[in-house]
Amino acid sequence: MNTNEPPANPDSENISSADQHDPKWLLHSLLTNAQDSIYFKDRKSRFIKISPALAKCFGLNDPEEAVGKTDFDFHDREHASQFFDDEQRIMATGVPLKNVEECGILPDGSEAWYSTTKVPMHDDSGTIVGVVGISRDITERKLQERHFQQVTRLYAAMSLMNQTILRARTREELFSEVCRALVESAHIDMAWIGLVKPGEAKVEPAAKFGDNFDYLQRVQVFCDSSPAGGGPVGTAIREGSPQVVNDFQGNPSTAPWHEEARASGWKSCASVPIRIADKVAGALSVYSKSSGYFSEKEVILLKRASADISSALETIDALASLRH
């Protein structure tokens, strides 16, 4: 018995020698067993054939369901447009795209990253008739990289805020510089500090940074039991605890601000209460243009910033009393 012979293929008895060299059988074998997403598209970037792995990503039961469709049927318009433009350029120039990292939003709203290679597809006469693509899922690696970057930025933001808090001599300076530090060091898109208006439930901005579309001028925020008080800011003040919304447009509590937030690009936010003399007087709130941005580590940073702000306010108020 020859122990060096490869194990027998259980299907080999049903496959003739000619079948084993049939391009269609070889393609079927490749698509069926490949872990990567493989796809063929025509000149209009419509799917001709896809692998079961890609069908699974698209939420399809049968790869044939994708035939005739485009990326616009499976991804958000921004990313689908980028894929389409890349493919049309490949077909126009004949220059392939190799190992490019691409991001797409899947039908369930989740973010997926791929390392993609796309090459022109030729017919027997050499004419370019479409593209062939192979995409390897690198989502886990990209999320790990993002996590590391966010942690690094958080430590930088903590250091800058500590310096800011030590230097501040007035409330206005303290609030303004904390908001600036969070946006510039933690890479948060917008930060603001709101204080409850005396005798009312309205929360008014005391400082902000990164509000490039004047979002805060176009919305009203309260801390009572009304719909405008049920968002993360009002709830953080009313309950005295951190609040996180990682899907701003999909969360009912933020419904009063959906339209304005969409115009500004906000997709997630977090708020923590600010205490003055052990009484909740307002909130520190931050916004991101990325869904799911705020994890436990960001909340820890915000809670620490809130505590430092409260401590600094006591010092500032005490010094002001001495001067008077």
Contacts in CASP RR format, 6 or more apart in sequence:
PFRMAT RR
TARGET T0000
AUTHOR 0000-0000-0000
METHOD contacts of the structure
MODEL  1
MNTNEPPANPDSENISSADQHDPKWLLHSLLTNAQDSIYFKDRKSRFIKI
SPALAKCFGLNDPEEAVGKTDFDFHDREHASQFFDDEQRIMATGVPLKNV
EECGILPDGSEAWYSTTKVPMHDDSGTIVGVVGISRDITERKLQERHFQQ
VTRLYAAMSLMNQTILRARTREELFSEVCRALVESAHIDMAWIGLVKPGE
AKVEPAAKFGDNFDYLQRVQVFCDSSPAGGGPVGTAIREGSPQVVNDFQG
NPSTAPWHEEARASGWKSCASVPIRIADKVAGALSVYSKSSGYFSEKEVI
LLKRASADISSALETIDALASLRH
9 15 0 8 1.000
15 25 0 8 1.000
19 25 0 8 1.000
20 26 0 8 1.000
27 49 0 8 1.000
30 38 0 8 1.000
30 51 0 8 1.000
31 38 0 8 1.000
31 49 0 8 1.000
31 50 0 8 1.000
31 51 0 8 1.000
31 52 0 8 1.000
31 63 0 8 1.000
32 51 0 8 1.000
32 52 0 8 1.000
34 51 0 8 1.000
34 53 0 8 1.000
35 53 0 8 1.000
36 51 0 8 1.000
36 53 0 8 1.000
36 134 0 8 1.000
36 135 0 8 1.000
36 136 0 8 1.000
36 137 0 8 1.000
37 50 0 8 1.000
37 51 0 8 1.000
37 53 0 8 1.000
37 54 0 8 1.000
37 57 0 8 1.000
37 114 0 8 1.000
37 134 0 8 1.000
37 135 0 8 1.000
37 136 0 8 1.000
37 137 0 8 1.000
38 50 0 8 1.000
38 51 0 8 1.000
38 53 0 8 1.000
38 54 0 8 1.000
38 132 0 8 1.000
38 133 0 8 1.000
38 134 0 8 1.000
38 135 0 8 1.000
39 47 0 8 1.000
39 49 0 8 1.000
39 50 0 8 1.000
39 51 0 8 1.000
39 54 0 8 1.000
39 66 0 8 1.000
39 132 0 8 1.000
39 133 0 8 1.000
39 135 0 8 1.000
40 47 0 8 1.000
40 48 0 8 1.000
40 49 0 8 1.000
40 50 0 8 1.000
40 121 0 8 1.000
40 130 0 8 1.000
40 131 0 8 1.000
40 132 0 8 1.000
40 133 0 8 1.000
41 47 0 8 1.000
41 48 0 8 1.000
41 87 0 8 1.000
41 121 0 8 1.000
41 130 0 8 1.000
41 131 0 8 1.000
41 132 0 8 1.000
41 133 0 8 1.000
42 48 0 8 1.000
42 129 0 8 1.000
42 130 0 8 1.000
43 91 0 8 1.000
43 128 0 8 1.000
43 129 0 8 1.000
43 130 0 8 1.000
44 70 0 8 1.000
45 70 0 8 1.000
45 71 0 8 1.000
45 83 0 8 1.000
45 84 0 8 1.000
45 87 0 8 1.000
45 88 0 8 1.000
45 131 0 8 1.000
46 68 0 8 1.000
46 69 0 8 1.000
46 70 0 8 1.000
47 66 0 8 1.000
47 67 0 8 1.000
47 68 0 8 1.000
47 69 0 8 1.000
47 70 0 8 1.000
48 67 0 8 1.000
48 68 0 8 1.000
49 63 0 8 1.000
49 67 0 8 1.000
50 58 0 8 1.000
50 63 0 8 1.000
50 66 0 8 1.000
51 63 0 8 1.000
52 63 0 8 1.000
54 63 0 8 1.000
54 66 0 8 1.000
54 135 0 8 1.000
55 61 0 8 1.000
55 62 0 8 1.000
55 63 0 8 1.000
55 65 0 8 1.000
55 66 0 8 1.000
57 106 0 8 1.000
57 112 0 8 1.000
57 137 0 8 1.000
58 66 0 8 1.000
58 74 0 8 1.000
58 106 0 8 1.000
58 107 0 8 1.000
59 107 0 8 1.000
60 66 0 8 1.000
66 74 0 8 1.000
70 80 0 8 1.000
70 84 0 8 1.000
71 79 0 8 1.000
71 80 0 8 1.000
71 83 0 8 1.000
71 84 0 8 1.000
72 80 0 8 1.000
72 84 0 8 1.000
74 80 0 8 1.000
74 106 0 8 1.000
74 107 0 8 1.000
75 83 0 8 1.000
75 104 0 8 1.000
75 105 0 8 1.000
75 106 0 8 1.000
76 104 0 8 1.000
76 105 0 8 1.000
79 102 0 8 1.000
79 103 0 8 1.000
79 104 0 8 1.000
79 105 0 8 1.000
82 102 0 8 1.000
83 102 0 8 1.000
86 97 0 8 1.000
86 100 0 8 1.000
86 118 0 8 1.000
87 118 0 8 1.000
87 130 0 8 1.000
87 131 0 8 1.000
89 95 0 8 1.000
90 96 0 8 1.000
90 97 0 8 1.000
90 118 0 8 1.000
90 119 0 8 1.000
90 120 0 8 1.000
90 131 0 8 1.000
91 120 0 8 1.000
91 128 0 8 1.000
91 130 0 8 1.000
91 131 0 8 1.000
94 120 0 8 1.000
94 128 0 8 1.000
96 117 0 8 1.000
96 118 0 8 1.000
96 119 0 8 1.000
96 120 0 8 1.000
97 116 0 8 1.000
97 117 0 8 1.000
97 118 0 8 1.000
97 119 0 8 1.000
98 117 0 8 1.000
99 115 0 8 1.000
99 116 0 8 1.000
99 117 0 8 1.000
100 115 0 8 1.000
100 116 0 8 1.000
100 117 0 8 1.000
101 113 0 8 1.000
101 114 0 8 1.000
101 115 0 8 1.000
101 116 0 8 1.000
101 138 0 8 1.000
101 142 0 8 1.000
102 113 0 8 1.000
102 114 0 8 1.000
102 115 0 8 1.000
102 116 0 8 1.000
102 135 0 8 1.000
103 111 0 8 1.000
103 112 0 8 1.000
103 113 0 8 1.000
103 114 0 8 1.000
103 142 0 8 1.000
104 111 0 8 1.000
104 112 0 8 1.000
104 113 0 8 1.000
104 114 0 8 1.000
105 111 0 8 1.000
105 112 0 8 1.000
106 112 0 8 1.000
109 291 0 8 1.000
111 139 0 8 1.000
111 291 0 8 1.000
112 137 0 8 1.000
112 139 0 8 1.000
113 137 0 8 1.000
113 138 0 8 1.000
113 139 0 8 1.000
113 141 0 8 1.000
113 142 0 8 1.000
114 135 0 8 1.000
114 136 0 8 1.000
114 137 0 8 1.000
114 138 0 8 1.000
114 139 0 8 1.000
115 135 0 8 1.000
115 136 0 8 1.000
115 138 0 8 1.000
116 133 0 8 1.000
116 134 0 8 1.000
116 135 0 8 1.000
116 136 0 8 1.000
117 133 0 8 1.000
117 134 0 8 1.000
117 135 0 8 1.000
118 131 0 8 1.000
118 132 0 8 1.000
118 133 0 8 1.000
118 134 0 8 1.000
119 131 0 8 1.000
119 132 0 8 1.000
119 133 0 8 1.000
120 128 0 8 1.000
120 130 0 8 1.000
120 131 0 8 1.000
120 132 0 8 1.000
121 128 0 8 1.000
121 129 0 8 1.000
121 130 0 8 1.000
121 131 0 8 1.000
121 132 0 8 1.000
122 128 0 8 1.000
122 129 0 8 1.000
123 129 0 8 1.000
150 187 0 8 1.000
150 295 0 8 1.000
150 297 0 8 1.000
150 298 0 8 1.000
151 297 0 8 1.000
153 185 0 8 1.000
153 186 0 8 1.000
153 187 0 8 1.000
154 186 0 8 1.000
154 297 0 8 1.000
154 298 0 8 1.000
154 301 0 8 1.000
156 185 0 8 1.000
156 186 0 8 1.000
157 181 0 8 1.000
157 182 0 8 1.000
157 185 0 8 1.000
157 186 0 8 1.000
157 301 0 8 1.000
158 301 0 8 1.000
158 304 0 8 1.000
159 185 0 8 1.000
160 181 0 8 1.000
160 184 0 8 1.000
160 185 0 8 1.000
161 178 0 8 1.000
161 181 0 8 1.000
161 182 0 8 1.000
161 185 0 8 1.000
161 305 0 8 1.000
161 308 0 8 1.000
162 308 0 8 1.000
164 174 0 8 1.000
164 177 0 8 1.000
164 178 0 8 1.000
164 180 0 8 1.000
164 181 0 8 1.000
165 174 0 8 1.000
165 178 0 8 1.000
165 308 0 8 1.000
165 309 0 8 1.000
165 311 0 8 1.000
165 312 0 8 1.000
167 173 0 8 1.000
167 177 0 8 1.000
168 174 0 8 1.000
168 177 0 8 1.000
168 312 0 8 1.000
168 316 0 8 1.000
169 316 0 8 1.000
169 319 0 8 1.000
170 316 0 8 1.000
171 206 0 8 1.000
171 313 0 8 1.000
171 316 0 8 1.000
172 206 0 8 1.000
172 207 0 8 1.000
174 309 0 8 1.000
174 312 0 8 1.000
174 313 0 8 1.000
174 316 0 8 1.000
175 193 0 8 1.000
175 206 0 8 1.000
175 207 0 8 1.000
175 309 0 8 1.000
176 207 0 8 1.000
176 209 0 8 1.000
178 191 0 8 1.000
178 193 0 8 1.000
178 207 0 8 1.000
178 284 0 8 1.000
178 305 0 8 1.000
178 309 0 8 1.000
179 191 0 8 1.000
179 192 0 8 1.000
179 193 0 8 1.000
179 207 0 8 1.000
179 208 0 8 1.000
179 209 0 8 1.000
179 210 0 8 1.000
180 191 0 8 1.000
180 209 0 8 1.000
182 188 0 8 1.000
182 191 0 8 1.000
182 209 0 8 1.000
182 286 0 8 1.000
182 305 0 8 1.000
183 189 0 8 1.000
183 190 0 8 1.000
183 191 0 8 1.000
183 209 0 8 1.000
183 210 0 8 1.000
184 209 0 8 1.000
186 286 0 8 1.000
186 298 0 8 1.000
186 301 0 8 1.000
188 286 0 8 1.000
188 287 0 8 1.000
188 288 0 8 1.000
188 293 0 8 1.000
189 210 0 8 1.000
189 265 0 8 1.000
189 266 0 8 1.000
189 287 0 8 1.000
189 288 0 8 1.000
189 289 0 8 1.000
190 208 0 8 1.000
190 209 0 8 1.000
190 210 0 8 1.000
190 211 0 8 1.000
190 212 0 8 1.000
190 215 0 8 1.000
190 264 0 8 1.000
190 266 0 8 1.000
190 286 0 8 1.000
190 287 0 8 1.000
191 208 0 8 1.000
191 209 0 8 1.000
191 210 0 8 1.000
191 284 0 8 1.000
191 285 0 8 1.000
191 286 0 8 1.000
191 287 0 8 1.000
192 205 0 8 1.000
192 207 0 8 1.000
192 208 0 8 1.000
192 209 0 8 1.000
192 211 0 8 1.000
192 216 0 8 1.000
192 284 0 8 1.000
192 285 0 8 1.000
193 205 0 8 1.000
193 206 0 8 1.000
193 207 0 8 1.000
193 208 0 8 1.000
193 274 0 8 1.000
193 282 0 8 1.000
193 283 0 8 1.000
193 284 0 8 1.000
193 285 0 8 1.000
193 309 0 8 1.000
194 203 0 8 1.000
194 204 0 8 1.000
194 205 0 8 1.000
194 206 0 8 1.000
194 207 0 8 1.000
194 221 0 8 1.000
194 233 0 8 1.000
194 274 0 8 1.000
194 282 0 8 1.000
194 283 0 8 1.000
194 284 0 8 1.000
194 285 0 8 1.000
195 203 0 8 1.000
195 204 0 8 1.000
195 206 0 8 1.000
195 274 0 8 1.000
195 281 0 8 1.000
195 282 0 8 1.000
196 202 0 8 1.000
196 203 0 8 1.000
196 204 0 8 1.000
196 223 0 8 1.000
196 237 0 8 1.000
196 281 0 8 1.000
196 282 0 8 1.000
197 203 0 8 1.000
197 204 0 8 1.000
201 222 0 8 1.000
201 223 0 8 1.000
201 224 0 8 1.000
201 226 0 8 1.000
201 229 0 8 1.000
202 220 0 8 1.000
202 221 0 8 1.000
202 222 0 8 1.000
203 221 0 8 1.000
203 222 0 8 1.000
203 223 0 8 1.000
203 233 0 8 1.000
203 234 0 8 1.000
203 237 0 8 1.000
203 282 0 8 1.000
203 283 0 8 1.000
205 216 0 8 1.000
208 216 0 8 1.000
211 264 0 8 1.000
212 264 0 8 1.000
213 263 0 8 1.000
213 264 0 8 1.000
213 265 0 8 1.000
215 260 0 8 1.000
215 261 0 8 1.000
215 263 0 8 1.000
215 264 0 8 1.000
215 266 0 8 1.000
215 287 0 8 1.000
218 260 0 8 1.000
219 256 0 8 1.000
219 257 0 8 1.000
219 260 0 8 1.000
220 228 0 8 1.000
221 228 0 8 1.000
221 229 0 8 1.000
221 231 0 8 1.000
221 233 0 8 1.000
221 234 0 8 1.000
222 228 0 8 1.000
222 229 0 8 1.000
222 230 0 8 1.000
222 234 0 8 1.000
223 229 0 8 1.000
223 233 0 8 1.000
223 234 0 8 1.000
223 237 0 8 1.000
223 238 0 8 1.000
223 282 0 8 1.000
224 238 0 8 1.000
225 238 0 8 1.000
227 255 0 8 1.000
227 256 0 8 1.000
228 256 0 8 1.000
229 235 0 8 1.000
229 238 0 8 1.000
230 238 0 8 1.000
230 253 0 8 1.000
231 243 0 8 1.000
231 245 0 8 1.000
231 253 0 8 1.000
231 254 0 8 1.000
231 256 0 8 1.000
231 257 0 8 1.000
232 243 0 8 1.000
232 244 0 8 1.000
232 245 0 8 1.000
232 253 0 8 1.000
232 254 0 8 1.000
232 269 0 8 1.000
232 270 0 8 1.000
232 271 0 8 1.000
232 285 0 8 1.000
233 243 0 8 1.000
233 271 0 8 1.000
233 283 0 8 1.000
233 285 0 8 1.000
234 243 0 8 1.000
234 271 0 8 1.000
234 283 0 8 1.000
235 243 0 8 1.000
235 253 0 8 1.000
235 271 0 8 1.000
236 242 0 8 1.000
236 243 0 8 1.000
236 271 0 8 1.000
236 272 0 8 1.000
236 273 0 8 1.000
236 283 0 8 1.000
236 285 0 8 1.000
237 273 0 8 1.000
237 280 0 8 1.000
237 282 0 8 1.000
237 283 0 8 1.000
240 273 0 8 1.000
240 280 0 8 1.000
241 273 0 8 1.000
242 270 0 8 1.000
242 271 0 8 1.000
242 272 0 8 1.000
242 273 0 8 1.000
242 299 0 8 1.000
242 302 0 8 1.000
242 303 0 8 1.000
243 270 0 8 1.000
243 271 0 8 1.000
243 272 0 8 1.000
244 268 0 8 1.000
244 269 0 8 1.000
244 270 0 8 1.000
244 294 0 8 1.000
244 299 0 8 1.000
245 251 0 8 1.000
245 253 0 8 1.000
245 254 0 8 1.000
245 268 0 8 1.000
245 269 0 8 1.000
245 270 0 8 1.000
246 268 0 8 1.000
246 291 0 8 1.000
246 292 0 8 1.000
246 293 0 8 1.000
246 294 0 8 1.000
247 267 0 8 1.000
247 268 0 8 1.000
247 291 0 8 1.000
247 292 0 8 1.000
248 254 0 8 1.000
248 257 0 8 1.000
248 258 0 8 1.000
248 261 0 8 1.000
248 266 0 8 1.000
248 267 0 8 1.000
248 268 0 8 1.000
248 269 0 8 1.000
248 291 0 8 1.000
249 258 0 8 1.000
249 261 0 8 1.000
249 262 0 8 1.000
249 267 0 8 1.000
250 258 0 8 1.000
254 261 0 8 1.000
254 269 0 8 1.000
261 287 0 8 1.000
264 287 0 8 1.000
265 289 0 8 1.000
266 287 0 8 1.000
266 288 0 8 1.000
266 289 0 8 1.000
267 288 0 8 1.000
267 289 0 8 1.000
267 290 0 8 1.000
267 291 0 8 1.000
267 292 0 8 1.000
267 293 0 8 1.000
268 287 0 8 1.000
268 288 0 8 1.000
268 290 0 8 1.000
268 291 0 8 1.000
268 292 0 8 1.000
268 293 0 8 1.000
268 294 0 8 1.000
269 285 0 8 1.000
269 286 0 8 1.000
269 287 0 8 1.000
269 288 0 8 1.000
269 294 0 8 1.000
270 285 0 8 1.000
270 286 0 8 1.000
270 294 0 8 1.000
270 298 0 8 1.000
270 299 0 8 1.000
270 302 0 8 1.000
271 283 0 8 1.000
271 284 0 8 1.000
271 285 0 8 1.000
271 286 0 8 1.000
272 283 0 8 1.000
272 284 0 8 1.000
272 285 0 8 1.000
272 299 0 8 1.000
272 302 0 8 1.000
272 303 0 8 1.000
272 305 0 8 1.000
272 306 0 8 1.000
273 280 0 8 1.000
273 282 0 8 1.000
273 283 0 8 1.000
273 306 0 8 1.000
274 280 0 8 1.000
274 281 0 8 1.000
274 282 0 8 1.000
274 283 0 8 1.000
274 284 0 8 1.000
274 306 0 8 1.000
274 309 0 8 1.000
274 310 0 8 1.000
275 281 0 8 1.000
275 306 0 8 1.000
275 310 0 8 1.000
276 310 0 8 1.000
276 313 0 8 1.000
276 314 0 8 1.000
277 314 0 8 1.000
284 302 0 8 1.000
284 305 0 8 1.000
284 306 0 8 1.000
284 309 0 8 1.000
286 294 0 8 1.000
286 298 0 8 1.000
286 302 0 8 1.000
288 294 0 8 1.000
END
